[in-house]
């Protein structure tokens, strides 16, 4: 148990649906992250929020829309996705995004399938 | 493009065997190297964060070394147990601009047979 929870754990959606992934951390951290892992590829950073402000968007298509209402919660809103967006989406948190030495604590991920 | 290579991709060992894996990363502008352990259907779990050349860290039967000049880190597991079966990920961070973020390798999948 890392202190980072994600819901749902599995999601199947059509290309015209709108859905949201939720992440919550109970660690008092100030930075939160969304990662994507496609089959046989490395974990790829999508977004970073530091003290609720987005500090990184790693050239992610606009059909993925993050939201960070407070330091404990992070959402990823999904709309008009493509089948190639099917992947495991992981959330992580750290004390603060400073210098790359902070340990990131990961949630278990949401397995997304786009039909 | 910054690339992290891990080898081997997968490894099958018998219970009690000792094993090691390699993580290779760009040595220029190095900042930190992270090792994670990821069991199937669970969250990746942090093992080590290493910053200094020549650094060695240990956690139980698992240890890691770091060579920042040549750009590699080794992870060692002594006396492997079935519960060590997992994917072991390394990630590095470097100095500079917007790239100060974790860049992951694809991992080494370890299977320990009882």
Contacts between the chains, C-beta under 8 A, distances in Angstrom:
chain1	res1	chain2	res2	distance
A	2	B	43	4.7
A	2	B	45	6.9
A	4	B	43	6.8
A	40	B	106	6.9
A	41	B	106	6.8
A	42	B	4	7.0
A	42	B	103	7.7
A	42	B	104	4.2
A	42	B	105	5.8
A	42	B	106	4.9
A	42	B	107	7.7
A	43	B	44	8.0
A	43	B	89	7.1
A	43	B	91	7.6
A	43	B	102	7.8
A	43	B	104	4.2
A	44	B	104	7.7
A	45	B	101	5.3
A	45	B	102	6.6
A	48	B	101	7.0
A	56	B	98	6.5
A	56	B	101	6.6
A	58	B	101	7.9
A	90	B	43	7.9
A	90	B	44	7.4
A	99	B	31	6.7
A	99	B	32	7.6
A	99	B	93	7.7
A	99	B	100	7.1
A	100	B	31	4.8
A	100	B	32	5.0
A	100	B	93	2.8
A	100	B	94	7.5
A	100	B	100	5.3
A	100	B	101	6.9
A	100	B	102	7.0
A	101	B	31	7.1
A	101	B	32	4.6
A	101	B	49	5.7
A	101	B	51	6.2
A	101	B	93	7.4
A	103	B	34	7.4
A	103	B	46	4.5
A	103	B	49	5.9
A	104	B	34	7.8
A	104	B	46	7.2
A	104	B	102	6.6
A	105	B	43	7.7
A	105	B	46	7.1
A	106	B	36	7.8
A	106	B	43	4.5
A	106	B	44	4.4
A	106	B	45	7.8
A	107	B	43	5.7
A	108	B	41	7.1
A	108	B	42	6.1
A	108	B	43	4.8
A	109	B	43	7.5
